[in-house]
């Protein structure tokens, strides 16, 4: 059973979105009533707005045993048409008043029954662990988005492993403002608390004031992405209440992209609290995490979670030699295997086969080094962040972290471009703190060379007003190249 606390009911708070909320007894009634409306369907789309209806809808779908397809309400018409045409849902769950695009016009709309009355009806039998729970579409950076089929076992495995790593219990109250169409906000941020029997308070729209008020009124955990923590770090000195609220939190977690070391240190200096990072992706859910009681080292995403095997491989796909696999210097591609993995890509058998190496190892495409204690440090994506310059393999991520520690740099991204002498030259894309006085290329090159090996210094610097980012705060490096 995925949600024993929902099945049991009770008067503990379960969900709150703004001034609307449900306790576990009310959630049980809403889930059962909504699940009844979904019987007989195989796939159901979820118009994933940050609302009570979305949270009720996804739980109801999982209880009914249907496969849920979360839709990003901000998707463009072409992308949305691709997702709907590829997944072919029979129904769409949406809140009353939602304006649905024309591509969904032929689907029957079901409104989650958030105000259903209590019932003595028994809890339905749930499908087995291998049954598909969600189809979540990837970002589509190298072609049309692919639908990753997430089985029920992967949900259970990841959420239970995180509970063990973070000592996550039913006493915890999570606050966040993450979008609900992807793993971070939906799986971790909604299904996670409900599996534990705790509660979630969704802000609807992120604000540091909202974070402050919820943490000050009993929330114990905060989930966010780096852009959110950057705003928190900026506002801390002028808001004593925010600093006090963050200091009272049991756990601050950042994910979906690398958190700048400067922001980590700024938050720690004022609040005494570490922001811990974890590493996962759509196809694998969560792979690693920093443990709250572990020594804090900014830049690492922790060690593998329970049940996750992780290794580094070279360019030929061979595992790195034992001496190099934990030397903290040798870069390799991360491969993982375990019950947390997806089942495959919907309608894409060739892509599924290509994604796995012999022995069931999933090729993540992420490049990393592993420290002697087993802690993983991501240095970037193989496709966009691995730079081969002057005979060296260089990860863009570590250079970006150092650049962001420069006092004149607000944001930084690093890419590689063809160079007749070096093979690739390192290019730094900089958002200056003061656009009228941006840091020079020589100044930034010297700054990087003082912290890293000299061959990792940028050879060219370009200034921008802002870095292009997606809904999860990740920098879209292909847009920089264009």
N, C-alpha and C positions, 0 to 999 in steps of 0.2 A: 504494500500500500504506500503510495507516494505521500499522502497527506493524512496521517492518523489523527492529528489535532483537529483538522477540519471535520473528519468523520465523527469525532467525539463531541464536537460542539463546545459549549461553555461560554462564559461571559467575559473572558479575556479579550482585549482589543486585538483585532487581526489586521485590518486595513484602514488607512485613513488617507484620503485625498482632499486636501483643503478642509472644508467644514463637513465633508461627507465621510462616513466611516461605517464599518461593520465589526461586530464582535464575532467570535467563532460560531456561536449559535446562529446568528443572522447569516454569516457566510455559508454555513452548512445548508441552510434553507435556500439561499440564492444559488448555490452551486447545483443542488439537486434539481431545482426547478429549471435551471438553464440546461443542465445535462439532458433532461427529458426532451427538450426541444431539439436536441442534436442527434437523438437516436437514429440509427440507420445510415447516417452520413459516414463517409470515409475520411474526407478532408474538409476542413472548415477554415476559411480565412478569418483573420483577426485584425480589424482596423485599430492598430495599436496606439491610440491616443493615451496621454497620461491621465487616465480616469479610472474610477472604481469599476466601470463596466469592463475595461480591458483585463483587470486583475481577476474579476469574477469569471470572465469568459474563458481565459486560458486554463484556470483550474477546472472549470466545468467541462471543457473539452477533454482534458486529460482524464478526468473521472469517467466521462462517457466512453473513453477508449477511442476517440477520433484523433486524427492527426491534425495538429494546429499549424497554420501557416501565417505567422505574424507579418503584417504589411506596414511599411513605413509610410505614414500619411504625407511625408514631405517628398516622396519619390516623384520623379518626373513621369509624364504619361507613358513614354516609351519603356522605361524600366518597369513600371507597374504592369503594363500590358504583357511584358515578357514573363514576369513572375506569375501572374494569374494564368497566362496561357500555358506555362510550363507545369504548374502545380495542379491546375484544374480543380479548384475547390467547388463544393456543391452549395455551400452556404457562406455567408459572411456575418460575423458578429460585429455589431457596432452600437454605439450609444444613441439614444434618441436625440435627434437634432444634428447628428453628424452628416455633413454633406459629402457623399461618396462620389468619386469620379465616374465618368461614363463607362470605363472598362469593367466596373462592377455592377452595372445596371441590370444585367441578366441574372444575377444571383439573388436568391431569397435572403432578405436581411432578417437576422434574429437579434433581438435586443436582450442582453443579459438581464435576468430577473433580480436586480439588486434589492428590490423591496419585497421579495417573496416572504410569505408567512412560514413559521416553523412547521415541521412535519415529522411524523414518526416513521417515515419510510426508511427502510434499511439502506445501508451503503451498498452500491452495486459492486459486483466483482470487476476487478480491473484486469487489463490484458497482461500478458507476460512481459518479462524484462526486455526481450528482443523486439517487441512491437514498437513501431515508430511513434514518437511523442510529438516532435516538432519538425518542421522543415524550415530552416532558417537560411536565407539567401546571403551569400557572400557579397563583398562590396563591388565585385565586377571590375577590378582595376586592369585585368588582362583579357577582357571580353565580357560577354553577357554574364550577369550574376548566376552563380551555380547554387542549387538548392541542396544544402547539407542535411541529410536525414539523421536526426538525433533520436536514438532509441531511449526507451524509458530507463534502461540500466545506466546509461550515461548520466542522466539527470540525477538519479539516486547516488551513483558513485561519486560524482563531483560534489554534490551538496553535502554528503556525509564526510568526505575527505576534508572539505573546508571546515566543517563543524569540528572535526578532530584537531585540525591545525590551529584554528582560531578560538577554541573553547566556546563555540557558538551554541547557545542554549535558548530555551523558550523564555528566559528572562530578558533576552536582548530585544531592544527596540531599534530598528534600523531607520535612518533617515537618508533619503537621496532624491535626486531630481533627474535621473537618467532616463533616456528614451526607452520605451518598452517594446521595441521591435527586434531587439538583439539580445545576445547572451548576458551582457553585463546587467542591464536594467531588468530584463524579464526573468531570466533563470536565476541569477544570483540575487537580484534585488527584490523580486516578488516571491518566486517559488522557494527560495532559500529560507526566509523567515517563516513561511507557512509550513514548510516541512519540519521545522524545529518547534513549532507551536508558539513562536514569538510574534512580533508585530512589525509592520512597515508603515512609515509615514512618508508619503510622496509629496514633494513640494510643488509639483506641477511645473513650475519654472524655477530654475536655480537662482538663488540670491544668497549672499553671505548673511543677510538679516534672517532669512528663513532658516538657514543652518544654525545660526546662533539661537534662535528662539526654540527650535525643536530640541537641540542638545541641552539647552537650559531647562527644558521641561520634561526631562526623563529619558530622552533617546540616548542609547549607549554606543551606537555604531554609525559611522558615516561612510558611504561609498561615493566616490567621485572620479572624475577624469582629470588629467593634468591641468586643463584650462580652468577648471573649477578651483583646484588647489592653488593655482597661480593667483586667482582673484582673492582667495582667502589670505594668502601670504601678503598681498598688497594692502588689504584692509585691516590686518591685525593691529598695527600700531595705533590706528585711530579709533579702535573699537575694543575697549577693555572687556566688554561683555562677550564679544566673540572669542577673545583669548581665553576667558574663564570657561566658556562653554566647551571649547575644544579640549581644554585641559581636563575637563570632567568626563570626556568620552572614554570608553573602554578600548575602542578600536577605530582607527582611521585607515581606510584602504583606498589605494589608487590603482587604476587599471586602464586598459584599452590603448595606452600609449605610455612612453617613458616619462616619468616625472622628473622635472629638472632638479638637480641637486641643490641649486640655490633656493628653490622654493621649499624643499624638504628641510633644509637647515634653518630657513627663516621661521618656519612654523615651529620647529623644535626649540629654537632659541627663546621664543615668546611663551610657548605653552608647555614645554617639557614633554610633549608627545611626539612619537615617531609616526610618520605616515608610512605604512608598509605597502609593498608592491607585490603583485601576483602576476602570473603569466599564463595566458590561455588564448584560444582562438575559436572561431565558430566550429571547426571540425573536431576539436579536441576538448571543448569546454576548458576546465582548468587543469594545468599541468604542474605548476610550482607555486609556492608562496613563501614569503618571509614569515616566520613564526613570531608572534608578539613578544615572546620571552627570549628571542635570539639576539645576539649582539647586532647592533644596527650598523649596516654598511650601505650608505646611499649608492644606488647604481645596480644593486643586485635585485633579482626577483625571487630569491630564496631557493629552497631545495625542492625536489619532487614531492608531490603529495602522495599520500598512501595509495598504493595500487598503480602508480604511474612509473613506468620504466622510461629512462631518458638517456640518450647517448649522443655524442658528436661524431659526425662523419666528414671525410674529406671530399674533394670535388668529384672523385670517382665513386663516392657512396660507401667507401670502406670505413669501418670504425677507426677513430684515431687511436694510435698506440697508447697503452696505459699511461706512460709517462707524460704524454702530451694532453691527454683527455682531462687532466685536472691540474694543469700548470698555471692557470690563470692568464695565459698569454696566447695559446694556440687557438685560432678561430676555426670553428667547424659548424656545419649545419646541424640543427637540432632535429633528431628523430625521436618519436615517442610511441609507446604502445601501452594498452591497458583498456579496462572496461569503460573508460571515459570517452573513447573515440566514437565518432559518427559511424553510421553503417555504410555510407557511400553517398555519391551525388545523384540526385533524382534525374532519371533519364540520361545519365552520362556515364555509361559503363567504361568508356575509354579513359575519361578523366579520373574515375575512381581507381582504375588499375594503375594509372600513372602516379597517383598520389601515394601509393604504398610500395615500400621496398620489400624484399624477400624477408619472410619471418613475421609479417604483420606490422612492420614499423612504418609509421606515418611520416612522410616528408613534410616538415612544417614550412620550409623555405626561410626560417629564421636563423640568423647566424649568431653565435655566442661563444664565449669562453666560460670554462668552469673553474672556479677557484679550488684550492686543495681541500677545503671543507665541504665541497659539493655544491656551493652556492653558484647559481647561474647568473651570468651577466650578458644580456642581449646587446649585440652591437649593431643590429639592423636586419633588414630583409635581404635575402640573397639577390632578389631581382632588382632592388633599387638602392640598397645601402652597403653592399660589398664593393669596395673600390680597390682595384688592382693598380697600384702606382709604384713605379720604380722597382718592381719585383716583390713588393710587399702586398699582403692582403690586409686591408684596413676597413674597420667597421665605422660607418658614419656616426653611429649613436654615441660613441665615447667622445668624439670630437665635438658633437653638438652639446654634450653636457658641459665640457670645458668652456666652450664659447659662451654658454649661458651664464657662466660665473663671472664673465667680464662686466664691470659696472656700467659700461655704455651699451650693452646688448640686452634688449628686451626679449627677443626670440631669435632662434637660430635653427637652420636646417642645413644639412651638408649633402652634396651629391657629387658624383664623378662624371667628368666629361672627357671625350677622347683627346689625347695629347700625343703628338708625334714622338716625343722623347720619353715620357714617363709611361706611356700606355693609357693611363687616365690621370687627370689632374684633379685635385680636391678643390671643389668650389663651395664657398660658404655663402648662404643666403641669410642676410641679417636684417632684422627689424630693430633699428636703433632706439634707444631710450629717448634721445633728442634728435629728431630728424634734421635739425639745423646743424648738428655737430656729430655726424656719424663717426664711428671708429675707423681708422685707416686699415688697409690691408696689411701693411707692415706691423702695425700695432697688434692686430689679431693673430697674425702668424707667430709673432714673438710670444704672445700669451699662450698659444697652444703648445709651442715648442718648449715652453718652460714647465709644462705639466705632463706632456706626453713625449713620445719619441719625435725627433725633428722631422722625420719623413711624413708625419701625420698633420703637419701644418697646412692650412689652406693656401693654395697658390693664387686664388682669385676670390674677391669678395664682391657681392652684389647686394645692394640695399633695396628693401621693400617696405611698403607701408604696413603690410600684414602678410602672414603666411597663409596659403590656402589650406583649409581644414574641412574634414567631413563632419557628419553629425556627432561622431564619437570623439572629436577633437584631434584625430590623427592628421598629420600633415600629408597632403596629397602631392607627393614628389613628382609624379608624372606631369602635374600641372606646372610645376616649376620648370621642368625641362622644356615644356611647350612654350 
